Amino acid sequence: MLLLNPKRPLPLPLDPKSQELVGKTIAFFEAKGKAALRRDDLDRVWYADFLAFVKKEKLFATFLTPSAWGAASRWDTYRNAALNEVLAFYGLAYWYTWQVTILGLGPFWMSGNVAAKKETACLLEEGGIFGFGLSEKEHGADIYSSGMQLVPAGAGSYVARGDKYYIGNGNEAARLSVFGKIAGTDEYVLFAVDPRRPEYELVRNVVASQSYVAELVLHDYPVTEAELLLRGPAAWDAALNTVNVGKYNLGWGSIGIATHAFYEAIRHAANRRLYGMAVTDFPHVKRMFTDAYARLVAMKLFALRASDYFRSASREDRRYLLFNPVVKMKVTTEGEKVIDLLWDVIAAKGFEKDTYFEMAARDIRALPKLEGTVHVNIALIVKFMKNYFFAAAPCPDVPRRDDPSDDTFLWDQGPAKGLGTIRFQDSAPVFAARNEPNVAVFREQTALFR
């Protein structure tokens, strides 16, 4: 009963307004229907109908505006996870425009620029989407080597020169938050860019998708002090902390995609008879479905628990910085395994263009590779292992956090350093209290690893 089922949705532990908006989002996609979703995917149709729905219902404005800047909004990681899952359930493209809006908003909400925050809240209210101008064609996400420059032009003004690459929503964003350096210095800067200005060149969409992932160039794009969001170490920290906020969502993208594929696969197998029996009655098929289900439930449970650490975090308690990359790395790669198990059951059916599965099998591969590759996140996880396994310390218990409150710490995370000082509770007593055979095996494996 843990898995999302739009046909028989269970009451989510959300407040009534959030429940209503999630329900309306499900209803929008159900009314559109799978045939139209697949047709738009195959024809690479820009999802203007979905964005019109976002505007009409103030969906992003309600979910992605901190309460300090919106009349009836908050940024609540728990309820955001619910919308994450729903959007990915119907297609990666819909999830993606939400995801890159989250990334684009990060520097605005982390900024001390009050006027920019007010403008951002108004743009969201009007249905605007956002984007994050971090990566570059020559440097990827190596922000040490950023080539985007702000050149001083006198009287507190600048012109921006440079290009950015792989920038989601770069075609229709109300604003982009763009990372670069002050020319002639090593001072980092984040500034706001309006894609509608003539100095903004939209070069092309670099992917074959409904989504627009832009290559763009700024040609002496004028920037005033009022459009500067962050400078110096604060800009550097905000860039990394924005990725910390955004990459958690990738696990939920995998959960949504894999759940829809699971339903489609089991429906096909249950209705197909071979050698006088239903395919779902074959022992090896039962094993593969059970394996896929167990992995999918574990993906969701871990991501939910990681949300608790995220929402309970403070500058004194940053344990979320371990669990967050595990969601990014492990939940997304488990999603690939779920799809592979299901594909071994439905075989050639998984290639048919009128199935959701054909789209899922393609799109599930993207999530381990976005917002830092699996390898990058494993390297990050390794930084915590010494303290996690060999330097346990007393830490406050983290409760289940499904309360309807604003996650204000996300916009005040502080310096993105000092990972080696983060300590963790001893996990052994938690597992010692359980008697299940698989937990006993896990205790043995953990001891051997140590």
DRENDO-1510 file (C-alpha; in Angstrom, 1 decimal, always signed):
<recs>
REC; n; res; u; v; w
REC; 1; MET; +0.0; +0.0; +0.0 .
REC; 2; LEU; +3.1; +2.3; +0.1 .
REC; 3; LEU; +3.2; +2.7; -3.7 .
REC; 4; LEU; +1.4; +5.5; -5.5 .
REC; 5; ASN; -1.7; +4.4; -7.3 .
REC; 6; PRO; -3.5; +7.2; -9.0 .
REC; 7; LYS; -6.5; +5.0; -9.7 .
REC; 8; ARG; -7.1; +4.4; -6.0 .
REC; 9; PRO; -5.2; +7.1; -4.2 .
REC; 10; LEU; -4.9; +6.7; -0.5 .
REC; 11; PRO; -5.2; +9.8; +1.7 .
REC; 12; LEU; -1.7; +11.2; +1.9 .
REC; 13; PRO; -0.6; +12.7; +5.2 .
REC; 14; LEU; -0.7; +16.2; +3.7 .
REC; 15; ASP; -2.7; +19.2; +4.7 .
REC; 16; PRO; -6.0; +19.6; +2.7 .
REC; 17; LYS; -4.7; +22.3; +0.4 .
REC; 18; SER; -1.6; +20.2; -0.5 .
REC; 19; GLN; -3.7; +17.1; -0.9 .
REC; 20; GLU; -6.1; +19.0; -3.2 .
REC; 21; LEU; -3.2; +20.2; -5.5 .
REC; 22; VAL; -1.6; +16.8; -5.7 .
REC; 23; GLY; -5.0; +15.4; -6.6 .
REC; 24; LYS; -5.6; +18.0; -9.2 .
REC; 25; THR; -2.2; +17.2; -10.7 .
REC; 26; ILE; -3.1; +13.5; -10.9 .
REC; 27; ALA; -6.4; +14.4; -12.5 .
REC; 28; PHE; -4.7; +16.6; -15.1 .
REC; 29; PHE; -2.6; +13.7; -16.3 .
REC; 30; GLU; -5.3; +11.1; -16.1 .
REC; 31; ALA; -7.5; +13.3; -18.2 .
REC; 32; LYS; -4.7; +13.7; -20.7 .
REC; 33; GLY; -4.3; +10.0; -20.9 .
REC; 34; LYS; -1.4; +7.7; -21.7 .
REC; 35; ALA; -1.9; +7.8; -25.5 .
REC; 36; ALA; -1.5; +11.6; -25.5 .
REC; 37; LEU; +1.5; +11.4; -23.1 .
REC; 38; ARG; +3.3; +9.0; -25.4 .
REC; 39; ARG; +2.4; +10.9; -28.5 .
REC; 40; ASP; +3.8; +14.2; -27.0 .
REC; 41; ASP; +6.9; +12.3; -25.9 .
REC; 42; LEU; +7.5; +10.7; -29.3 .
REC; 43; ASP; +6.9; +14.0; -31.1 .
REC; 44; ARG; +9.0; +16.0; -28.6 .
REC; 45; VAL; +6.1; +18.4; -27.9 .
REC; 46; TRP; +6.9; +21.3; -25.5 .
REC; 47; TYR; +4.5; +20.8; -22.6 .
REC; 48; ALA; +2.7; +24.1; -22.8 .
REC; 49; ASP; -0.6; +22.4; -21.6 .
REC; 50; PHE; +1.1; +21.3; -18.3 .
REC; 51; LEU; +2.6; +24.8; -17.8 .
REC; 52; ALA; -0.8; +26.3; -18.3 .
REC; 53; PHE; -2.1; +24.0; -15.6 .
REC; 54; VAL; +0.8; +25.0; -13.3 .
REC; 55; LYS; -0.1; +28.7; -13.9 .
REC; 56; LYS; -3.8; +28.2; -13.4 .
REC; 57; GLU; -3.5; +26.2; -10.1 .
REC; 58; LYS; -0.4; +28.2; -8.9 .
REC; 59; LEU; +1.2; +24.8; -8.4 .
REC; 60; PHE; +4.9; +25.8; -8.3 .
REC; 61; ALA; +4.1; +29.0; -6.5 .
REC; 62; THR; +2.4; +27.2; -3.7 .
REC; 63; PHE; +5.0; +24.4; -3.4 .
REC; 64; LEU; +8.2; +26.4; -4.1 .
REC; 65; THR; +7.8; +29.7; -2.4 .
REC; 66; PRO; +9.0; +29.9; +1.2 .
REC; 67; SER; +6.3; +31.2; +3.5 .
REC; 68; ALA; +8.2; +34.4; +4.1 .
REC; 69; TRP; +7.6; +35.4; +0.5 .
REC; 70; GLY; +4.2; +33.9; -0.3 .
REC; 71; ALA; +0.7; +34.4; +1.2 .
REC; 72; ALA; -0.3; +30.7; +1.1 .
REC; 73; SER; +2.9; +28.9; +0.4 .
REC; 74; ARG; +5.8; +27.1; +2.0 .
REC; 75; TRP; +8.8; +25.0; +1.0 .
REC; 76; ASP; +8.2; +21.6; +2.6 .
REC; 77; THR; +10.5; +18.8; +1.5 .
REC; 78; TYR; +8.0; +16.1; +2.5 .
REC; 79; ARG; +5.1; +17.4; +0.4 .
REC; 80; ASN; +7.5; +18.3; -2.4 .
REC; 81; ALA; +8.5; +14.6; -2.5 .
REC; 82; ALA; +4.8; +13.7; -3.1 .
REC; 83; LEU; +4.6; +16.0; -6.1 .
REC; 84; ASN; +8.1; +14.8; -7.3 .
REC; 85; GLU; +6.7; +11.3; -7.4 .
REC; 86; VAL; +3.5; +12.2; -9.2 .
REC; 87; LEU; +5.2; +14.2; -11.9 .
REC; 88; ALA; +7.8; +11.5; -12.6 .
REC; 89; PHE; +5.0; +8.9; -12.6 .
REC; 90; TYR; +3.6; +10.5; -15.8 .
REC; 91; GLY; +6.9; +11.4; -17.5 .
REC; 92; LEU; +10.4; +12.6; -16.8 .
REC; 93; ALA; +9.9; +15.8; -18.9 .
REC; 94; TYR; +7.2; +17.0; -16.5 .
REC; 95; TRP; +9.4; +16.2; -13.5 .
REC; 96; TYR; +12.4; +17.8; -15.1 .
REC; 97; THR; +10.8; +21.3; -15.6 .
REC; 98; TRP; +9.9; +21.2; -11.9 .
REC; 99; GLN; +13.4; +20.0; -10.9 .
REC; 100; VAL; +15.3; +22.7; -12.8 .
REC; 101; THR; +12.9; +25.3; -11.4 .
REC; 102; ILE; +14.0; +24.1; -8.0 .
REC; 103; LEU; +17.6; +24.5; -8.9 .
REC; 104; GLY; +17.1; +27.9; -10.4 .
REC; 105; LEU; +15.3; +29.1; -7.4 .
REC; 106; GLY; +18.0; +28.1; -4.9 .
REC; 107; PRO; +20.3; +31.1; -5.3 .
REC; 108; PHE; +17.3; +33.5; -5.2 .
REC; 109; TRP; +16.0; +32.1; -1.9 .
REC; 110; MET; +19.6; +32.0; -0.5 .
REC; 111; SER; +20.3; +35.6; -1.5 .
REC; 112; GLY; +20.1; +38.6; +0.7 .
REC; 113; ASN; +18.6; +40.5; -2.2 .
REC; 114; VAL; +15.1; +41.3; -0.9 .
REC; 115; ALA; +13.9; +42.9; -4.1 .
REC; 116; ALA; +15.0; +39.9; -6.2 .
REC; 117; LYS; +13.1; +37.6; -3.8 .
REC; 118; LYS; +9.9; +39.6; -4.0 .
REC; 119; GLU; +10.2; +39.6; -7.8 .
REC; 120; THR; +10.8; +35.9; -7.8 .
REC; 121; ALA; +7.7; +35.3; -5.7 .
REC; 122; CYS; +5.6; +37.4; -8.2 .
REC; 123; LEU; +7.0; +35.5; -11.2 .
REC; 124; LEU; +6.1; +32.1; -9.6 .
REC; 125; GLU; +2.6; +33.4; -8.9 .
REC; 126; GLU; +2.3; +34.3; -12.6 .
REC; 127; GLY; +3.2; +30.7; -13.5 .
REC; 128; GLY; +6.9; +31.3; -14.2 .
REC; 129; ILE; +9.5; +28.5; -14.4 .
REC; 130; PHE; +13.2; +28.9; -13.6 .
REC; 131; GLY; +16.6; +27.5; -14.5 .
REC; 132; PHE; +20.1; +27.2; -13.0 .
REC; 133; GLY; +23.0; +28.5; -15.2 .
REC; 134; LEU; +25.9; +26.5; -13.6 .
REC; 135; SER; +27.5; +24.1; -16.1 .
REC; 136; GLU; +29.5; +25.0; -19.2 .
REC; 137; LYS; +30.3; +23.1; -22.4 .
REC; 138; GLU; +34.1; +23.1; -21.8 .
REC; 139; HIS; +34.1; +22.7; -18.0 .
REC; 140; GLY; +30.9; +20.7; -17.2 .
REC; 141; ALA; +30.0; +21.3; -13.5 .
REC; 142; ASP; +33.7; +22.2; -12.6 .
REC; 143; ILE; +32.7; +25.5; -11.2 .
REC; 144; TYR; +36.4; +26.3; -10.3 .
REC; 145; SER; +36.9; +26.8; -14.0 .
REC; 146; SER; +33.8; +28.8; -14.8 .
REC; 147; GLY; +34.3; +30.9; -17.9 .
REC; 148; MET; +31.2; +33.1; -17.5 .
REC; 149; GLN; +32.4; +36.6; -16.5 .
REC; 150; LEU; +30.9; +39.8; -15.2 .
REC; 151; VAL; +32.9; +42.7; -16.6 .
REC; 152; PRO; +32.6; +46.0; -14.6 .
REC; 153; ALA; +31.1; +48.7; -16.8 .
REC; 154; GLY; +31.1; +51.6; -14.3 .
REC; 155; ALA; +28.6; +53.1; -11.9 .
REC; 156; GLY; +27.9; +49.8; -10.3 .
REC; 157; SER; +27.0; +48.1; -13.5 .
REC; 158; TYR; +28.4; +45.1; -15.4 .
REC; 159; VAL; +28.1; +43.2; -18.7 .
REC; 160; ALA; +28.0; +39.4; -18.7 .
REC; 161; ARG; +30.0; +37.6; -21.3 .
REC; 162; GLY; +30.1; +33.8; -21.7 .
REC; 163; ASP; +28.1; +30.7; -22.4 .
REC; 164; LYS; +26.3; +28.1; -20.5 .
REC; 165; TYR; +25.5; +24.5; -21.5 .
REC; 166; TYR; +22.9; +22.0; -20.4 .
REC; 167; ILE; +20.6; +24.5; -18.8 .
REC; 168; GLY; +17.1; +23.2; -18.3 .
REC; 169; ASN; +14.2; +25.5; -19.1 .
REC; 170; GLY; +16.6; +27.9; -20.9 .
REC; 171; ASN; +13.9; +28.5; -23.5 .
REC; 172; GLU; +11.0; +29.6; -21.4 .
REC; 173; ALA; +12.4; +30.5; -17.9 .
REC; 174; ALA; +11.2; +33.6; -16.3 .
REC; 175; ARG; +14.7; +34.0; -14.8 .
REC; 176; LEU; +17.9; +32.0; -14.6 .
REC; 177; SER; +20.3; +32.2; -11.7 .
REC; 178; VAL; +23.7; +32.2; -13.4 .
REC; 179; PHE; +27.1; +31.4; -11.9 .
REC; 180; GLY; +30.3; +33.1; -12.9 .
REC; 181; LYS; +33.3; +35.3; -11.8 .
REC; 182; ILE; +34.0; +39.0; -11.7 .
REC; 183; ALA; +36.3; +39.6; -14.6 .
REC; 184; GLY; +40.0; +39.9; -13.6 .
REC; 185; THR; +39.4; +38.3; -10.2 .
REC; 186; ASP; +38.7; +35.0; -8.6 .
REC; 187; GLU; +35.6; +36.3; -7.0 .
REC; 188; TYR; +32.6; +34.1; -7.7 .
REC; 189; VAL; +29.2; +35.6; -8.4 .
REC; 190; LEU; +25.6; +34.5; -8.9 .
REC; 191; PHE; +23.3; +36.9; -10.8 .
REC; 192; ALA; +19.8; +37.0; -12.3 .
REC; 193; VAL; +19.3; +36.7; -16.1 .
REC; 194; ASP; +16.1; +37.4; -18.1 .
REC; 195; PRO; +16.1; +35.2; -21.2 .
REC; 196; ARG; +13.8; +37.7; -23.0 .
REC; 197; ARG; +16.5; +40.4; -23.3 .
REC; 198; PRO; +18.1; +40.8; -26.7 .
REC; 199; GLU; +21.6; +40.1; -25.3 .
REC; 200; TYR; +20.5; +36.6; -24.4 .
REC; 201; GLU; +21.1; +34.1; -27.3 .
REC; 202; LEU; +19.3; +30.8; -27.1 .
REC; 203; VAL; +21.6; +28.6; -29.3 .
REC; 204; ARG; +19.8; +25.3; -29.3 .
REC; 205; ASN; +18.3; +22.4; -27.4 .
REC; 206; VAL; +21.2; +20.0; -26.9 .
REC; 207; VAL; +19.0; +16.9; -26.2 .
REC; 208; ALA; +16.4; +15.0; -28.2 .
REC; 209; SER; +13.5; +15.4; -25.7 .
REC; 210; GLN; +10.3; +17.2; -24.9 .
REC; 211; SER; +12.4; +19.1; -22.3 .
REC; 212; TYR; +14.5; +22.1; -23.4 .
REC; 213; VAL; +18.1; +21.7; -22.2 .
REC; 214; ALA; +19.7; +24.8; -23.5 .
REC; 215; GLU; +23.0; +26.0; -24.9 .
REC; 216; LEU; +23.0; +29.8; -24.4 .
REC; 217; VAL; +25.3; +32.7; -24.8 .
REC; 218; LEU; +25.3; +36.1; -23.0 .
REC; 219; HIS; +26.6; +38.9; -25.4 .
REC; 220; ASP; +27.5; +41.9; -23.2 .
REC; 221; TYR; +24.3; +41.2; -21.2 .
REC; 222; PRO; +23.8; +44.2; -18.9 .
REC; 223; VAL; +23.7; +43.4; -15.2 .
REC; 224; THR; +23.0; +46.0; -12.4 .
REC; 225; GLU; +23.8; +45.7; -8.7 .
REC; 226; ALA; +20.1; +45.0; -8.2 .
REC; 227; GLU; +20.5; +41.8; -10.2 .
REC; 228; LEU; +23.4; +40.5; -8.2 .
REC; 229; LEU; +22.3; +37.7; -5.9 .
REC; 230; LEU; +25.5; +36.6; -4.1 .
REC; 231; ARG; +29.2; +37.3; -4.3 .
REC; 232; GLY; +32.4; +35.8; -3.1 .
REC; 233; PRO; +32.4; +32.7; -0.8 .
REC; 234; ALA; +28.6; +33.1; -0.4 .
REC; 235; ALA; +28.1; +32.6; -4.1 .
REC; 236; TRP; +30.3; +29.4; -4.1 .
REC; 237; ASP; +28.4; +28.0; -1.0 .
REC; 238; ALA; +25.1; +28.8; -2.6 .
REC; 239; ALA; +25.9; +27.0; -5.8 .
REC; 240; LEU; +26.9; +23.8; -3.9 .
REC; 241; ASN; +24.0; +24.1; -1.4 .
REC; 242; THR; +21.6; +24.5; -4.3 .
REC; 243; VAL; +22.7; +21.2; -5.8 .
REC; 244; ASN; +22.3; +19.7; -2.3 .
REC; 245; VAL; +18.7; +20.8; -2.3 .
REC; 246; GLY; +18.0; +19.7; -5.9 .
REC; 247; LYS; +19.7; +16.4; -6.1 .
REC; 248; TYR; +17.6; +14.8; -3.4 .
REC; 249; ASN; +14.7; +15.0; -5.9 .
REC; 250; LEU; +16.3; +12.6; -8.4 .
REC; 251; GLY; +15.6; +9.7; -6.1 .
REC; 252; TRP; +11.9; +10.5; -6.3 .
REC; 253; GLY; +12.1; +10.8; -10.0 .
REC; 254; SER; +13.3; +7.2; -10.1 .
REC; 255; ILE; +10.6; +6.1; -7.7 .
REC; 256; GLY; +7.8; +7.7; -9.8 .
REC; 257; ILE; +9.0; +6.2; -13.1 .
REC; 258; ALA; +9.7; +2.7; -11.6 .
REC; 259; THR; +6.3; +2.6; -9.9 .
REC; 260; HIS; +4.4; +3.3; -13.2 .
REC; 261; ALA; +6.5; +0.8; -15.1 .
REC; 262; PHE; +5.9; -1.8; -12.3 .
REC; 263; TYR; +2.1; -1.5; -12.8 .
REC; 264; GLU; +2.3; -1.7; -16.5 .
REC; 265; ALA; +4.6; -4.7; -16.5 .
REC; 266; ILE; +2.6; -6.7; -14.0 .
REC; 267; ARG; -0.7; -6.0; -15.8 .
REC; 268; HIS; +0.8; -7.2; -19.1 .
REC; 269; ALA; +2.3; -10.4; -17.5 .
REC; 270; ALA; -0.9; -11.2; -15.5 .
REC; 271; ASN; -3.0; -11.0; -18.7 .
REC; 272; ARG; -0.6; -13.1; -20.9 .
REC; 273; ARG; -0.8; -16.9; -21.0 .
REC; 274; LEU; +2.1; -19.1; -22.1 .
REC; 275; TYR; +2.2; -22.9; -21.9 .
REC; 276; GLY; -1.3; -22.9; -20.4 .
REC; 277; MET; -0.6; -20.6; -17.5 .
REC; 278; ALA; -0.4; -16.9; -16.6 .
REC; 279; VAL; +3.1; -15.5; -16.9 .
REC; 280; THR; +2.9; -14.3; -13.3 .
REC; 281; ASP; +2.6; -17.9; -12.2 .
REC; 282; PHE; +6.1; -18.9; -13.4 .
REC; 283; PRO; +8.4; -19.2; -10.4 .
REC; 284; HIS; +11.2; -17.1; -11.9 .
REC; 285; VAL; +8.7; -14.4; -12.8 .
REC; 286; LYS; +7.3; -14.4; -9.3 .
REC; 287; ARG; +10.9; -14.0; -8.0 .
REC; 288; MET; +11.6; -11.1; -10.4 .
REC; 289; PHE; +8.4; -9.2; -9.5 .
REC; 290; THR; +9.0; -9.8; -5.8 .
REC; 291; ASP; +12.6; -8.5; -6.1 .
REC; 292; ALA; +11.5; -5.5; -8.1 .
REC; 293; TYR; +8.8; -4.7; -5.5 .
REC; 294; ALA; +11.1; -5.1; -2.5 .
REC; 295; ARG; +13.7; -2.7; -4.1 .
REC; 296; LEU; +11.0; -0.2; -5.0 .
REC; 297; VAL; +9.6; -0.1; -1.5 .
REC; 298; ALA; +13.1; +0.2; -0.1 .
REC; 299; MET; +13.8; +3.1; -2.4 .
REC; 300; LYS; +10.8; +4.9; -1.2 .
REC; 301; LEU; +11.3; +4.2; +2.5 .
REC; 302; PHE; +14.9; +5.3; +2.4 .
REC; 303; ALA; +14.0; +8.5; +0.5 .
REC; 304; LEU; +11.3; +9.3; +3.1 .
REC; 305; ARG; +13.7; +8.8; +6.0 .
REC; 306; ALA; +16.3; +11.0; +4.3 .
REC; 307; SER; +13.7; +13.7; +4.1 .
REC; 308; ASP; +13.4; +13.6; +7.9 .
REC; 309; TYR; +17.1; +14.4; +8.3 .
REC; 310; PHE; +16.8; +17.1; +5.6 .
REC; 311; ARG; +13.9; +18.8; +7.4 .
REC; 312; SER; +15.5; +18.5; +10.9 .
REC; 313; ALA; +18.9; +19.8; +9.8 .
REC; 314; SER; +20.7; +22.9; +11.2 .
REC; 315; ARG; +24.2; +24.3; +11.1 .
REC; 316; GLU; +24.9; +22.1; +14.1 .
REC; 317; ASP; +23.3; +19.0; +12.7 .
REC; 318; ARG; +24.2; +18.3; +9.0 .
REC; 319; ARG; +23.8; +14.5; +8.9 .
REC; 320; TYR; +21.5; +15.0; +5.9 .
REC; 321; LEU; +24.7; +15.6; +3.8 .
REC; 322; LEU; +25.4; +11.8; +4.0 .
REC; 323; PHE; +21.8; +10.6; +3.4 .
REC; 324; ASN; +21.2; +13.0; +0.6 .
REC; 325; PRO; +23.9; +11.7; -1.8 .
REC; 326; VAL; +22.8; +8.1; -0.9 .
REC; 327; VAL; +19.3; +9.0; -2.2 .
REC; 328; LYS; +20.9; +10.6; -5.3 .
REC; 329; MET; +23.2; +7.7; -6.0 .
REC; 330; LYS; +21.6; +4.5; -4.6 .
REC; 331; VAL; +17.9; +5.1; -5.0 .
REC; 332; THR; +18.4; +6.1; -8.7 .
REC; 333; THR; +20.6; +3.1; -9.5 .
REC; 334; GLU; +18.1; +0.8; -7.7 .
REC; 335; GLY; +15.5; +2.3; -10.0 .
REC; 336; GLU; +17.5; +1.0; -13.0 .
REC; 337; LYS; +17.6; -2.4; -11.5 .
REC; 338; VAL; +13.9; -2.4; -11.0 .
REC; 339; ILE; +13.4; -1.6; -14.7 .
REC; 340; ASP; +15.8; -4.3; -15.7 .
REC; 341; LEU; +14.0; -6.9; -13.6 .
REC; 342; LEU; +10.6; -5.9; -15.1 .
REC; 343; TRP; +12.1; -5.9; -18.6 .
REC; 344; ASP; +13.3; -9.5; -18.2 .
REC; 345; VAL; +9.6; -10.4; -17.6 .
REC; 346; ILE; +7.9; -8.4; -20.3 .
REC; 347; ALA; +10.8; -8.8; -22.8 .
REC; 348; ALA; +9.9; -7.4; -26.3 .
REC; 349; LYS; +6.8; -5.6; -25.0 .
REC; 350; GLY; +9.1; -3.2; -23.4 .
REC; 351; PHE; +10.1; -1.8; -26.8 .
REC; 352; GLU; +6.6; -1.0; -28.0 .
REC; 353; LYS; +6.1; +2.7; -28.6 .
REC; 354; ASP; +2.6; +2.8; -27.1 .
REC; 355; THR; +3.8; +1.7; -23.7 .
REC; 356; TYR; +4.9; +3.8; -20.8 .
REC; 357; PHE; +7.6; +1.2; -20.2 .
REC; 358; GLU; +9.5; +2.1; -23.4 .
REC; 359; MET; +9.8; +5.7; -22.2 .
REC; 360; ALA; +10.6; +4.5; -18.6 .
REC; 361; ALA; +13.4; +2.3; -19.8 .
REC; 362; ARG; +15.0; +5.2; -21.6 .
REC; 363; ASP; +14.4; +7.9; -18.9 .
REC; 364; ILE; +15.4; +5.9; -15.8 .
REC; 365; ARG; +19.0; +6.0; -17.1 .
REC; 366; ALA; +19.2; +9.7; -16.8 .
REC; 367; LEU; +18.7; +10.1; -13.1 .
REC; 368; PRO; +21.9; +8.5; -11.8 .
REC; 369; LYS; +23.8; +10.8; -14.2 .
REC; 370; LEU; +22.3; +14.2; -13.4 .
REC; 371; GLU; +23.3; +16.6; -10.5 .
REC; 372; GLY; +26.6; +14.8; -10.1 .
REC; 373; THR; +27.3; +11.3; -11.4 .
REC; 374; VAL; +27.1; +8.2; -9.3 .
REC; 375; HIS; +30.9; +8.3; -9.0 .
REC; 376; VAL; +30.9; +11.9; -7.7 .
REC; 377; ASN; +28.3; +11.0; -5.0 .
REC; 378; ILE; +30.2; +7.9; -4.0 .
REC; 379; ALA; +33.3; +10.0; -3.4 .
REC; 380; LEU; +31.1; +12.3; -1.3 .
REC; 381; ILE; +29.7; +9.5; +0.7 .
REC; 382; VAL; +33.2; +8.1; +1.4 .
REC; 383; LYS; +34.1; +11.4; +3.2 .
REC; 384; PHE; +31.6; +10.4; +6.0 .
REC; 385; MET; +32.6; +6.8; +6.4 .
REC; 386; LYS; +35.3; +7.2; +9.0 .
REC; 387; ASN; +33.1; +9.0; +11.4 .
REC; 388; TYR; +30.0; +6.9; +10.6 .
REC; 389; PHE; +31.6; +3.6; +11.3 .
REC; 390; PHE; +34.4; +4.4; +13.8 .
REC; 391; ALA; +33.6; +7.7; +15.6 .
REC; 392; ALA; +30.0; +7.4; +16.7 .
REC; 393; ALA; +28.8; +10.3; +18.9 .
REC; 394; PRO; +25.6; +11.2; +20.8 .
REC; 395; CYS; +23.2; +12.9; +18.4 .
REC; 396; PRO; +19.5; +13.9; +18.8 .
REC; 397; ASP; +17.0; +11.4; +17.5 .
REC; 398; VAL; +15.4; +12.5; +14.2 .
REC; 399; PRO; +11.6; +12.0; +14.3 .
REC; 400; ARG; +9.3; +11.4; +11.3 .
REC; 401; ARG; +8.8; +14.8; +9.7 .
REC; 402; ASP; +5.5; +15.0; +7.8 .
REC; 403; ASP; +4.4; +18.2; +9.6 .
REC; 404; PRO; +3.2; +21.0; +7.3 .
REC; 405; SER; +6.1; +23.5; +8.1 .
REC; 406; ASP; +8.6; +25.6; +6.1 .
REC; 407; ASP; +12.1; +24.2; +5.7 .
REC; 408; THR; +13.8; +27.5; +6.3 .
REC; 409; PHE; +17.3; +26.0; +6.9 .
REC; 410; LEU; +17.6; +25.1; +3.2 .
REC; 411; TRP; +18.2; +28.8; +2.5 .
REC; 412; ASP; +20.7; +29.3; +5.4 .
REC; 413; GLN; +22.9; +26.2; +5.2 .
REC; 414; GLY; +26.1; +28.2; +5.7 .
REC; 415; PRO; +29.6; +27.3; +4.4 .
REC; 416; ALA; +29.7; +24.2; +2.2 .
REC; 417; LYS; +32.7; +22.7; +4.0 .
REC; 418; GLY; +33.7; +20.9; +7.1 .
REC; 419; LEU; +32.2; +17.5; +6.1 .
REC; 420; GLY; +34.8; +15.7; +8.2 .
REC; 421; THR; +33.5; +17.2; +11.4 .
REC; 422; ILE; +29.9; +15.8; +11.0 .
REC; 423; ARG; +29.2; +13.0; +13.5 .
REC; 424; PHE; +26.6; +10.2; +13.5 .
REC; 425; GLN; +24.8; +8.1; +16.1 .
REC; 426; ASP; +25.9; +4.5; +16.6 .
REC; 427; SER; +23.5; +2.5; +14.4 .
REC; 428; ALA; +24.2; -0.9; +16.0 .
REC; 429; PRO; +21.6; -0.7; +18.7 .
REC; 430; VAL; +18.9; +0.0; +16.2 .
REC; 431; PHE; +19.6; -3.2; +14.2 .
REC; 432; ALA; +20.3; -5.2; +17.4 .
REC; 433; ALA; +16.8; -4.6; +18.5 .
REC; 434; ARG; +15.4; -6.4; +15.5 .
REC; 435; ASN; +15.1; -10.2; +15.2 .
REC; 436; GLU; +14.2; -10.7; +11.5 .
REC; 437; PRO; +16.5; -13.1; +9.7 .
REC; 438; ASN; +17.5; -10.6; +7.0 .
REC; 439; VAL; +18.4; -8.0; +9.7 .
REC; 440; ALA; +20.7; -10.7; +11.2 .
REC; 441; VAL; +22.4; -11.1; +7.8 .
REC; 442; PHE; +22.7; -7.3; +7.5 .
REC; 443; ARG; +24.4; -7.1; +11.0 .
REC; 444; GLU; +26.9; -9.8; +9.9 .
REC; 445; GLN; +27.6; -8.0; +6.6 .
REC; 446; THR; +28.1; -4.7; +8.5 .
REC; 447; ALA; +30.5; -6.3; +10.9 .
REC; 448; LEU; +32.6; -7.8; +8.1 .
REC; 449; PHE; +32.7; -4.4; +6.3 .
REC; 450; ARG; +33.9; -2.7; +9.4 .
</recs>
